[in-house]
Amino acid sequence: MEAIQRKLPPNPKNKAGFLSQLLFAWTVPIFKGGYSKALDVADLFQPLRTDRSQSLDDRLDKEWQDEMNSLKNPSLVKAAMRAFWKELVFMGILTVLNDIGVRLAQPILLGKLLLYFRLGTDMDEASKTDAPYYAVGLIVSTAIGVLTYNHFTLAAFHTGMKLRVTICSVIYRKALRLSRTALGDTAPGKVVNLLSNDVSRFDIASILVHSMWTSPLLALIVGILLCPDSILHRKTFLEISLSDCTSNGESDSWMKLSLVSRSLKSEIAEAWVSFKRLQKFLEFDEKDESSGVTMQAILEEFSLKDNSKEQVNMNGDVDKVPQDVFVQLSNVTATWSAPTQQEIDHKTGMPIMEAMNTKKQTNVSFDSPTLSNICIDFKKGQLIGIIGSVGAGKSSLLQVILGELPIDSGSVVVQGKVSYACQEPWVFAASIRQNILFGQEMEKFRYDYVVKSCALIKDFEQFENGDKTIIGEKGASLSGGQKARINLARAVYREADVYLLDDPLSAVDAHVGRHLFDEVIGSNGVLARRRATRILVTHQVHFLKDADWIVILNDGKANMQGKPGDLVRSGVDFAEHLEQDETKEKEDDLPDHHSRGSSSRSSVSSKQANDNDHETYPEEEQIPLEEIHRMEATSKGKIKGSIIGNYLKSSGSVVIPLIIVALLIFTQFLVSFTDYWVSFWTKQEELRSYYESQNFTVDDVGPFSSDVDLVKQNGSFVNDLFNNSLSRTGEEAETGPVAYLLSTDFCMSIHGFLIISIFTIGIIRSVGFFAMAIRSSLNMHDGMFKGLINAPMRFFDTNPSGRILNRFSRDIGASDELLPKALLDSSQCILNILGAIIVTSSVQPLFLVPILLLGILFLIIRKIYLKTSKNIKRLEGITRSPVYTHLAASLSGLPTIRAYGAQKELIKEFDAHQDIHTASWYMFITTLAAFGFSLDVICLVFMACVTSYFVVFDTGVMGDEVGLAITQTLALTGLLQWGIRQSAEAENQLVSVERILEYRDLEPEEEPTNPTQVEKDWPRKGCLEFRQVFYRYFDGAEPVLKGLNFVIHSKEKIGVVGRTGARKSSLIGALFRLAKIDGDILIDGINTETIPLWTLRRNLDPGPQGLHSIVAAGGGNYSVGQRQLVCLARAILRNNRILVLDEATANVDPNTHSLIQNTIRERFHDCTVLTIAHRLHTIIDSDRILVMNLGHAEEFDTPYGLLQLPNGILRNMVLATGSQESERLYQLARDKHESSIKES
């Protein structure tokens, strides 16, 4: 294949200094470029040397080989861990620093700092000189956390990317070695899904891998620190915390339910732990009144709890990581363990072929082998013909020679290089020249001679870019004959000792077929002059009279073999096709009778046929290079309206999203009020301890007590909510030293009620949200599929399968799993941020000013980041598609690739595709890390300002207010960063939704404005009329059918012939309205323009029918001839009034061909049949023959009548078959003519 020739600029990280890398300063130019313009592939940087596909594959391959040599049961997990142990250790160090060190240091330093603000604190115990040190320590620890967390995130994504690229490289290299049996069980879609969805999970798993041990460890340490004197408390916390951090895992079928449960887990656990912890503190206080409950202790504990909970929140999928990784590695291992193909040494090669007692079996479950007891000795330089009925094992014999199919017994010996032309022409999306050279050096003389011999000169002249014309996937811009000749030219260009040619003449007309045989395959052809051995499988046995040896296969056995003359005298099957006429007849000996006139039902004209042996015409409109080979276009701006609006509308109701939003807001209100209530409650308990120490009498009052008015009011919010029944302070009443405080039981009851409310509303919210997300994703998938199947054929010609598979795999996967979690996380975090801001500003309203500035700055940074990241995300999706397209093309052409020993070239190109995708993904994760770092730095500055404000300025506030403000600010450091990051991630994942909606909104095929309703059994007669029909592949293109006018009557059997590229198959496109049509096509008098397309095609095209045996992807477990028989069986079962056969018998033997023709005559006697064929004896006995030439209907009459036309196209095509075959064809036409006269 054609390797990617794209030079990318060097990666700026290679030249970045230590500080630049530490502070992500080297990413600033990326943001500048992304903000100022739409990024293109040329704006990507080269991947780092350690990130390149080849080097990563070498790393894992080395460890895997060591694993294979050292252990009986090698483990891919162990090999991967040894290959990437440095990265894992580095991530582990950062995890310990951040998750253990910073998260534990912050609450301890906060507790020491709050001693300064404690009511009644002696300044000697916590002097002003100590407080700043604790404040600085708190700020420094937060700064360390900012650095370690963001560099850990980048390292984790980077390691996940390396592992994914490595596994993809391994899978592709394994795919190139799959055995024929394993290949039959491996559909391209299955492998693409493995590369897109399964392997891509390593990107996320790498972030969570260390959390599997740090989360339980952090929970254990926090549990010990919280209450070292209470075994019961410690046990309660550990039970709850550990249940919050670990899980037994869920099966894939419960994936969506697990998403719901994980979203609830943190909130429920938070509320429950808060309640239990306060309860235990109070119980502990009742048992040991001397200890007291302080605001410092409670806030220190809650800060520890918040850090523990935040660790679980941000790593909410940690419980699913082991199972996901296990499933992914199991899938990879299953592919890796599939049977491999035995490699062939193409340098030394193999006596040309000598197979003794060869027995080949494609499936061990079959009782009988495909080939059995084959003994053949092919001599060097001979032309050997392989013939036999459909399914006789002809192609299997070639596969055995290639080593594609294993043998159970016997031996196969081949000497010399082997070249191979497969039965189904394999071409790939590159230039025609690259398809012919296929990685070999260009030798102009040899190349030009091969092109001439394969009759491609005229084709190149027709193409705007000659042999540099880019052809689409599977040769979308070429006719079948052109693909066959390019496939043959590739085999001929390769200098080899043995040429295996699998039915290369079936897709070309008789004239071109004769040229190819004489110039390439025959005794005077280019291959014979090389003294090469030519093994030709063909059904056009009339060519084999010039063969040196013929092998007749039947049911996998060589029934007979020998020279053509010996076989003729033996009287075996096919002998009548091999008879050699000893007296050479001239082509002009065909009786030259003038035509008795053209058919009265259509006009007939005859033009001088060009007898140039190289004359061919392009059957398809050439698709411009920029349309076929360009990178996938961006989906930006192609969707009307808001993307998130379209996503929510896909849930099927506008009301459901509104209800979910209301539940989100209400849940956050409950959570924020709970935080406020905890602060109020702990203040009450701290005052209780203080007043008791001052010999006050503490009087517990309830909300309905007559003394509640004696409690000092605190704030209109609480006053309005509880009718002046709640307060935050107690004071001495007028009657004496009595302190009035709310009772502990009442505070606990309110807290319990809030927890139950959070639990209930949280469940309803999360279940409703994920139910909505599942419905949206399902509806989008169905809409995309509907849009795809209703798209015009032009779309499939210009979009390779990899692009389509990319949308149905990676993009659907993102909308299924990643987007819902990002949306829920971002909405929760944003609401949490608002709640924290409100609580913080309630302590000091002046904080609203920096918070407002903070919010504006965040929005500006977010805008800059999103404009860049969405560009990069689109590039990432675009550069991913060629990887899948290349994989699918490689799997479809695997026998050819291995026959040419081109695996290294293919691997090189696959690595090039992967490297470009790696470049885009690395740019995405580095900008993501830089964005998160910038947010964290801003939050750090804000936290430093808040902390310094309370330490420097003596505002007289109590510890509860300071602690509440600082803890909420610390929470902001994580919440803001995570919330803005997740909101940006949601925006990025919405790119996948945008790409899905783009396919959903594809412009459909044009349907009639006022459709005509037809009967279910329409058409009843099968009359067909073309009136001045012009056919184009798209608007603005040149017509490929030009002014067709003819009538086909009911029950007529019409043959359609023409030279290669005469636009024969375009008739089918016009009949089924596959593209743009001008003019009228009438079926039973009804214009097809007024008939709905589904009705039109259902009543003309046979519908699918099932078979008991399993058909592999593309029918790979059946021969081409067998597949044609299956298609014919479908048509018979459907029994349509109009039957269209396009080369339906091109790949069947003469006996099967005769059987098919008889079946058509009998089963479709009352049907109108159009048969397009290159084999003239297929249509020579038709009622009439339509001869196409460059999109014109040049001749249309009875076969006998057309053969009387001097210089007629059909006549010349018949003459090109040779004297004996032409006489046979003439006799068949004459018999048909006489039979028609008798019937009339």
TORZA-344170 format. One record per residue (C-alpha): x, y negated, z negated. Coordinates in steps of 0.5 Angstrom, whole numbers, plus 500, padded with zeros to 3 digits. Each point is the difference from the previous one (the first is absolute). Layout:
# TORZA-344170
  px  py  pz
   X   Y   Z
...
# end
This chain:
# TORZA-344170
  px  py  pz
 500 500 500
 502 493 501
 503 497 493
 498 494 498
 505 494 502
 499 495 495
 505 496 496
 498 497 494
 504 495 496
 504 502 494
 497 501 493
 501 493 496
 500 505 494
 507 502 502
 503 493 499
 496 498 494
 504 499 494
 499 503 493
 496 494 498
 496 499 506
 498 508 500
 498 499 492
 496 494 501
 497 502 507
 503 494 503
 502 503 507
 492 502 501
 499 492 501
 501 500 507
 495 506 501
 495 495 497
 502 494 504
 499 504 507
 494 504 498
 496 493 498
 502 496 506
 498 506 505
 497 507 502
 506 505 499
 502 504 505
 504 507 500
 506 496 503
 499 496 493
 502 506 496
 507 502 497
 504 506 501
 499 505 495
 505 501 495
 505 505 501
 498 504 495
 493 500 502
 501 503 507
 496 506 502
 506 504 502
 504 498 494
 495 502 495
 498 507 504
 508 501 499
 499 499 492
 494 505 499
 503 505 505
 506 501 497
 497 501 493
 495 504 503
 505 505 503
 504 500 493
 493 502 497
 499 505 505
 507 503 499
 499 500 492
 493 502 499
 496 506 502
 494 495 499
 502 493 503
 496 494 497
 499 494 505
 499 496 493
 507 502 498
 503 498 506
 496 494 501
 502 498 493
 508 502 501
 500 496 506
 497 493 497
 502 501 493
 504 493 500
 494 497 502
 496 503 494
 505 499 495
 500 493 502
 492 499 499
 501 504 494
 504 495 497
 496 494 502
 494 504 497
 503 501 493
 502 492 500
 493 498 502
 495 505 497
 504 502 494
 505 494 498
 496 494 502
 493 502 499
 502 502 492
 504 494 499
 495 495 502
 495 502 495
 505 500 494
 503 494 502
 493 497 500
 498 503 493
 507 496 498
 498 494 503
 493 500 497
 503 500 493
 501 493 501
 493 498 501
 497 505 495
 495 496 495
 504 499 493
 507 502 503
 506 498 496
 504 496 504
 506 504 497
 498 506 503
 499 498 507
 504 493 501
 499 496 506
 507 502 502
 498 507 501
 494 499 504
 503 497 506
 505 506 500
 494 505 500
 497 495 505
 506 501 505
 500 507 499
 493 501 502
 501 496 506
 507 503 502
 497 507 499
 494 498 505
 505 497 505
 504 507 500
 493 504 501
 499 495 506
 506 502 503
 500 508 498
 493 501 502
 500 496 507
 507 504 502
 497 506 498
 494 499 504
 504 499 506
 505 506 498
 494 504 500
 497 498 506
 506 501 504
 502 507 497
 493 502 502
 501 497 507
 506 504 500
 497 507 498
 494 499 505
 505 498 506
 504 506 498
 494 505 500
 498 497 506
 506 501 503
 500 508 498
 493 501 502
 502 497 507
 506 504 501
 497 507 497
 494 498 505
 505 501 506
 502 507 497
 493 503 499
 499 506 503
 494 501 506
 496 503 495
 501 495 494
 499 495 506
 493 503 501
 498 499 493
 503 493 500
 495 495 503
 503 493 501
 495 496 496
 502 505 494
 507 498 500
 498 493 501
 496 500 494
 506 503 496
 504 494 502
 495 495 499
 496 502 494
 504 505 496
 507 498 501
 498 492 499
 498 502 493
 507 500 498
 500 492 501
 496 500 494
 502 506 496
 507 497 499
 497 495 496
 497 504 495
 505 506 500
 504 497 494
 493 498 496
 499 507 499
 505 500 494
 500 493 498
 493 499 499
 499 506 495
 507 497 497
 498 493 499
 493 502 497
 504 505 495
 504 494 498
 495 495 500
 496 505 495
 506 501 496
 501 492 499
 493 498 499
 499 503 493
 506 504 497
 496 501 494
 494 503 502
 500 507 503
 493 500 502
 500 494 504
 506 502 503
 497 506 502
 493 497 503
 505 495 504
 504 505 503
 493 504 502
 497 494 503
 507 498 504
 502 506 502
 493 502 503
 500 493 503
 507 502 504
 499 507 502
 495 504 503
 499 507 502
 500 498 508
 494 500 505
 499 504 506
 500 497 506
 492 501 501
 500 496 494
 504 494 502
 495 495 500
 497 502 493
 507 499 498
 501 493 502
 494 498 496
 502 504 494
 507 496 501
 497 493 500
 496 502 494
 505 503 496
 504 494 498
 494 495 498
 497 506 496
 506 502 497
 502 493 498
 494 498 497
 499 507 496
 508 499 498
 498 493 498
 494 502 496
 504 506 496
 506 496 499
 497 494 496
 495 505 497
 507 504 497
 503 493 498
 494 499 496
 499 507 497
 508 499 498
 499 493 497
 494 503 496
 505 505 497
 506 496 499
 497 493 499
 507 498 498
 503 501 507
 495 495 504
 498 499 507
 503 495 503
 499 496 507
 508 501 502
 499 508 499
 493 500 504
 503 496 506
 506 504 500
 496 506 500
 496 498 505
 506 497 504
 503 507 500
 493 503 502
 499 495 506
 507 502 502
 499 508 500
 493 499 503
 503 495 506
 505 506 501
 494 505 501
 496 495 504
 505 498 505
 502 507 501
 493 503 500
 501 505 505
 506 504 496
 495 505 498
 499 502 507
 508 500 502
 502 507 499
 494 503 503
 501 495 506
 507 501 501
 499 508 499
 495 500 506
 504 496 504
 506 504 499
 496 506 501
 497 498 507
 507 498 502
 503 506 498
 495 504 503
 502 496 507
 507 501 498
 499 508 499
 496 501 507
 504 505 504
 505 497 505
 502 500 507
 507 504 501
 504 495 503
 503 501 507
 508 499 502
 498 496 506
 508 499 501
 502 507 501
 493 502 503
 498 507 501
 501 508 509
 495 496 502
 494 504 497
 500 507 498
 495 503 495
 499 507 498
 494 503 497
 498 493 498
 494 499 496
 497 493 498
 495 499 495
 497 493 498
 496 502 494
 501 506 496
 493 501 498
 498 502 508
 500 507 501
 503 500 507
 506 495 502
 500 495 505
 506 503 504
 502 507 499
 505 505 503
 503 494 505
 506 503 504
 503 495 505
 507 498 503
 500 493 503
 506 499 505
 504 494 500
 498 495 506
 493 503 501
 493 498 501
 496 504 495
 492 499 500
 496 502 494
 492 501 502
 495 503 496
 492 499 498
 498 495 495
 503 502 493
 505 505 503
 506 497 496
 503 496 506
 502 494 495
 501 504 494
 506 504 504
 503 493 502
 499 498 492
 504 506 498
 506 499 505
 500 493 497
 500 503 493
 493 496 498
 497 507 499
 503 505 495
 501 508 502
 498 506 496
 505 504 503
 505 501 506
 504 494 502
 500 494 505
 507 498 503
 501 493 504
 506 497 502
 501 493 502
 496 494 499
 493 500 501
 495 494 502
 493 501 500
 494 497 503
 493 501 496
 494 502 502
 496 494 497
 505 494 502
 503 496 494
 501 493 501
 501 495 494
 499 492 499
 507 498 504
 502 498 507
 500 505 505
 507 500 501
 501 502 493
 495 505 500
 504 503 506
 507 499 497
 498 502 493
 506 498 496
 505 502 506
 505 496 503
 497 496 507
 504 503 506
 497 495 506
 501 505 505
 497 506 497
 494 496 497
 498 497 507
 501 507 503
 495 503 494
 495 495 501
 500 501 508
 499 507 499
 495 499 495
 496 496 505
 500 494 495
 503 494 504
 493 498 503
 497 500 493
 506 495 497
 499 496 506
 493 499 498
 502 498 493
 501 493 498
 506 502 496
 502 506 504
 503 506 496
 501 495 494
 492 500 500
 498 501 492
 495 506 500
 495 501 494
 500 505 495
 499 507 504
 500 496 507
 494 496 499
 502 496 506
 501 506 505
 496 505 504
 501 507 498
 504 501 506
 505 495 499
 501 503 493
 501 506 503
 506 498 504
 503 496 495
 500 506 495
 503 504 506
 505 494 502
 503 501 492
 501 507 501
 503 499 507
 505 495 497
 503 504 495
 505 504 503
 499 507 497
 501 507 502
 493 502 499
 494 496 502
 493 503 497
 494 497 504
 493 501 497
 495 499 505
 503 493 502
 496 500 507
 493 500 497
 499 493 499
 502 498 507
 497 500 507
 502 505 505
 504 495 504
 504 498 494
 500 507 497
 503 502 507
 505 495 499
 502 501 493
 501 508 502
 504 499 506
 505 494 497
 500 502 493
 499 508 498
 500 503 507
 506 504 503
 502 493 503
 499 496 494
 504 496 496
 500 505 494
 502 506 505
 506 496 503
 502 499 492
 500 508 500
 495 500 495
 495 505 497
 493 498 501
 495 503 496
 493 497 503
 493 502 497
 495 498 505
 493 502 502
 501 497 507
 503 507 502
 501 498 508
 506 496 498
 503 507 497
 501 503 507
 507 496 500
 502 503 493
 505 505 499
 497 504 494
 493 500 497
 497 502 494
 493 502 499
 497 500 493
 494 503 497
 498 500 493
 507 498 498
 503 506 504
 504 499 506
 496 505 504
 504 499 506
 506 496 503
 504 500 506
 501 496 506
 494 497 504
 501 505 506
 500 506 495
 494 498 496
 496 498 507
 501 507 502
 498 503 493
 493 497 501
 500 498 493
 495 494 498
 503 493 503
 503 504 506
 495 496 504
 503 493 498
 507 503 501
 499 502 507
 506 497 505
 498 498 507
 506 503 504
 498 495 506
 501 493 498
 494 496 502
 500 493 501
 496 495 496
 496 498 507
 497 507 501
 494 498 495
 494 500 505
 499 493 502
 493 499 501
 497 493 500
 495 499 494
 493 501 502
 499 493 496
 500 497 493
 494 502 495
 494 496 502
 499 499 492
 507 496 500
 505 496 504
 506 503 501
 507 497 503
 507 503 501
 506 496 500
 507 502 502
 503 505 495
 507 498 498
 504 506 500
 506 498 496
 502 505 495
 501 495 495
 493 496 500
 497 500 494
 495 495 497
 499 498 493
 493 503 497
 500 495 494
 501 492 500
 506 499 497
 500 497 493
 505 494 499
 506 502 496
 498 494 495
 494 504 499
 502 507 499
 507 499 496
 499 494 496
 499 501 493
 494 500 497
 496 493 500
 499 497 493
 492 500 497
 501 493 498
 494 496 502
 496 505 503
 495 501 495
 494 496 499
 499 497 493
 503 502 494
 504 506 499
 498 501 493
 493 498 502
 500 505 505
 503 506 495
 494 498 495
 495 500 505
 502 507 502
 497 503 494
 493 499 503
 497 495 495
 502 493 498
 497 500 493
 505 506 498
 506 495 500
 496 495 497
 498 504 494
 508 503 500
 502 493 499
 495 498 495
 502 506 496
 508 499 501
 498 493 497
 496 502 494
 505 505 498
 506 495 500
 495 496 496
 500 505 495
 507 502 500
 502 493 499
 495 499 494
 503 506 497
 507 497 500
 497 494 497
 496 504 495
 506 504 498
 504 493 498
 494 497 496
 500 507 496
 507 500 499
 500 493 498
 494 502 495
 504 505 497
 507 496 499
 496 495 497
 497 505 495
 507 502 498
 502 493 499
 494 498 496
 501 506 495
 507 498 499
 498 493 498
 495 503 495
 494 498 504
 494 503 500
 498 503 507
 493 501 501
 498 504 506
 494 498 504
 496 502 505
 497 496 506
 493 500 497
 503 498 493
 497 494 496
 508 498 499
 502 500 507
 499 493 501
 506 499 495
 504 503 505
 504 495 504
 498 500 507
 505 501 506
 498 498 507
 494 499 504
 501 507 504
 499 504 494
 495 495 496
 495 501 506
 501 507 501
 499 502 493
 496 495 497
 505 497 496
 501 506 496
 507 502 502
 507 496 498
 507 501 501
 502 497 493
 498 500 493
 500 494 495
 499 498 493
 492 499 499
 498 494 496
 498 504 494
 507 503 499
 506 504 503
 496 504 504
 502 503 507
 494 502 505
 502 504 505
 496 505 505
 500 507 497
 504 505 503
 495 505 502
 496 495 504
 507 498 504
 501 507 501
 493 501 502
 500 495 505
 507 503 503
 497 506 501
 494 498 503
 505 496 505
 504 507 501
 493 504 502
 498 494 505
 507 500 503
 500 508 501
 493 500 503
 500 494 505
 507 502 502
 498 507 502
 494 497 504
 505 495 503
 505 505 502
 495 506 503
 497 494 504
 506 497 502
 503 507 503
 493 502 503
 500 494 504
 507 501 502
 499 507 502
 494 498 504
 504 494 503
 505 505 502
 496 505 503
 496 495 504
 506 497 503
 503 507 502
 493 502 503
 500 493 504
 507 500 502
 498 507 503
 494 498 503
 504 494 503
 505 504 503
 496 505 503
 496 495 504
 506 496 502
 502 500 508
 505 505 503
 504 494 501
 501 500 492
 503 507 500
 505 499 506
 503 494 497
 500 502 492
 504 506 499
 498 506 495
 504 498 494
 497 493 500
 493 503 499
 503 505 495
 503 495 496
 493 496 499
 497 507 498
 505 502 495
 504 494 497
 495 495 501
 494 504 497
 505 503 495
 501 493 498
 493 498 499
 498 506 497
 505 500 494
 505 494 500
 495 494 501
 495 502 495
 505 500 495
 503 494 502
 493 496 500
 498 502 493
 507 499 497
 500 493 503
 493 498 498
 501 503 493
 507 496 499
 497 494 503
 494 500 495
 505 502 495
 504 494 501
 494 495 500
 499 503 493
 507 499 498
 500 493 502
 493 499 497
 503 503 493
 506 496 500
 497 493 502
 496 501 494
 506 500 496
 503 494 503
 496 496 506
 506 497 502
 502 507 503
 495 499 505
 504 495 504
 506 504 501
 496 506 501
 496 496 506
 507 498 503
 502 508 499
 494 502 504
 501 495 506
 507 502 500
 498 508 500
 495 498 506
 506 497 504
 505 506 499
 494 505 501
 498 496 507
 508 500 502
 500 507 498
 494 503 503
 501 496 507
 507 504 500
 498 507 497
 494 501 505
 504 498 506
 505 506 497
 494 504 498
 497 500 508
 508 501 502
 500 506 496
 494 503 502
 502 499 508
 507 503 499
 497 506 496
 496 502 507
 506 502 504
 502 505 495
 494 504 501
 499 499 507
 507 502 501
 499 506 495
 494 502 504
 503 500 507
 506 504 497
 495 506 498
 497 500 506
 506 500 504
 504 505 496
 501 506 505
 503 495 505
 504 496 494
 503 506 498
 502 503 507
 504 494 501
 503 500 494
 498 493 499
 498 500 492
 506 495 498
 497 495 505
 493 501 497
 503 499 493
 504 494 502
 494 497 502
 496 502 495
 505 497 495
 500 494 504
 492 499 499
 501 502 493
 505 494 499
 496 495 503
 494 502 495
 505 500 494
 502 493 502
 493 498 500
 499 503 493
 506 498 497
 498 493 502
 493 501 497
 503 503 493
 505 495 499
 495 494 501
 496 503 495
 505 501 495
 502 492 501
 493 498 500
 499 504 493
 507 497 497
 498 493 502
 493 501 496
 503 503 494
 505 494 500
 495 495 500
 496 504 495
 507 500 496
 501 492 500
 492 500 498
 501 504 494
 507 497 498
 496 493 500
 494 503 495
 505 503 495
 505 494 500
 494 496 499
 498 503 494
 507 501 497
 502 493 502
 494 496 498
 497 501 493
 492 500 502
 498 503 493
 496 506 504
 500 506 496
 503 507 502
 494 503 503
 500 494 505
 507 500 502
 500 508 501
 494 500 504
 503 494 505
 506 504 500
 498 507 501
 495 497 505
 505 497 504
 505 506 500
 494 504 503
 499 494 505
 507 502 502
 498 507 502
 493 499 502
 502 494 504
 505 503 504
 496 507 501
 494 497 501
 503 495 506
 504 506 502
 494 504 501
 496 495 503
 505 499 505
 500 508 501
 493 500 501
 501 495 505
 505 504 503
 496 507 500
 494 496 503
 505 500 506
 498 507 501
 493 498 499
 501 495 506
 503 505 504
 494 505 499
 495 495 502
 504 498 506
 499 507 502
 493 500 498
 498 494 504
 504 502 506
 496 498 506
 496 506 502
 498 502 507
 495 496 504
 493 503 499
 494 498 504
 496 494 498
 493 503 502
 502 508 499
 495 504 505
 497 506 496
 501 507 503
 497 507 499
 504 505 496
 501 504 506
 503 494 504
 503 501 506
 495 505 502
 502 500 508
 507 498 499
 500 495 506
 506 495 500
 501 494 504
 506 495 500
 499 493 502
 505 495 502
 504 503 493
 506 496 498
 504 503 494
 504 496 495
 504 502 494
 499 494 497
 497 493 501
 505 496 505
 504 507 502
 500 502 508
 495 505 502
 502 507 500
 493 502 504
 499 495 505
 493 500 503
 498 507 500
 493 502 504
 498 507 500
 494 504 498
 500 507 497
 494 504 500
 497 505 495
 503 507 499
 506 498 505
 507 502 499
 505 495 501
 507 500 500
 504 494 499
 508 500 502
 505 496 502
 508 499 499
 503 499 493
 497 493 498
 494 499 505
 496 498 494
 496 507 500
 499 500 492
 498 493 500
 494 502 503
 498 504 493
 502 493 497
 495 497 504
 494 505 499
 501 500 493
 501 492 500
 506 501 496
 503 493 502
 497 494 504
 496 501 506
 497 495 505
 495 503 505
 494 505 499
 501 508 498
 493 503 500
 498 507 498
 493 503 502
 499 492 502
 502 497 493
 505 495 500
 505 503 494
 501 493 498
 494 500 497
 501 506 496
 503 500 493
 507 503 500
 498 506 495
 494 502 504
 504 500 507
 506 504 498
 496 505 495
 496 502 507
 506 500 504
 506 502 496
 500 507 497
 499 500 492
 505 504 496
 498 507 498
 504 505 495
 504 506 500
 501 505 495
 507 500 500
 504 494 498
 502 495 504
 507 496 498
 501 492 501
 500 499 508
 498 507 501
 508 502 499
 498 507 498
 497 501 507
 503 500 507
 499 494 504
 496 505 505
 496 502 494
 498 493 498
 497 499 507
 496 506 499
 497 498 493
 499 493 503
 496 504 506
 496 504 495
 498 493 496
 497 498 507
 496 507 501
 497 499 493
 498 493 501
 497 502 507
 500 492 502
 497 498 507
 506 497 502
 507 503 499
 506 497 501
 507 504 500
 506 497 500
 506 505 502
 496 505 496
 504 506 503
 507 496 501
 503 505 495
 497 507 502
 502 506 504
 496 501 507
 496 506 497
 498 495 494
 499 495 505
 495 504 504
 496 502 494
 499 493 498
 498 498 507
 495 506 500
 497 498 493
 499 492 503
 497 503 506
 495 504 496
 499 496 493
 500 493 503
 496 502 507
 495 495 498
 505 495 498
 504 494 503
 507 502 499
 506 495 501
 506 504 501
 507 496 499
 506 504 502
 507 500 503
 499 508 502
 497 499 507
 497 507 500
 496 498 493
 496 495 504
 500 503 508
 494 503 499
 496 494 497
 494 498 504
 503 493 501
 507 497 499
 502 493 497
 507 498 502
 502 494 496
 506 496 502
 503 494 496
 493 499 497
 496 500 507
 495 506 502
 504 501 506
 496 507 502
 494 503 498
 497 506 504
 500 508 500
 507 503 500
 499 503 507
 498 493 502
 506 496 497
 505 506 503
 498 498 507
 502 493 499
 507 498 503
 505 497 495
 495 501 495
 502 500 493
 497 506 498
 503 504 506
 507 497 498
 499 503 493
 498 507 503
 506 500 505
 505 498 494
 498 507 497
 504 504 505
 497 504 506
 498 506 496
 496 496 495
 497 495 505
 497 505 504
 497 503 494
 497 493 498
 498 499 507
 496 507 500
 497 499 493
 497 493 503
 498 503 506
 496 506 496
 497 495 496
 498 496 506
 497 506 504
 496 502 493
 497 493 500
 498 500 507
 496 507 498
 497 498 494
 497 493 504
# end
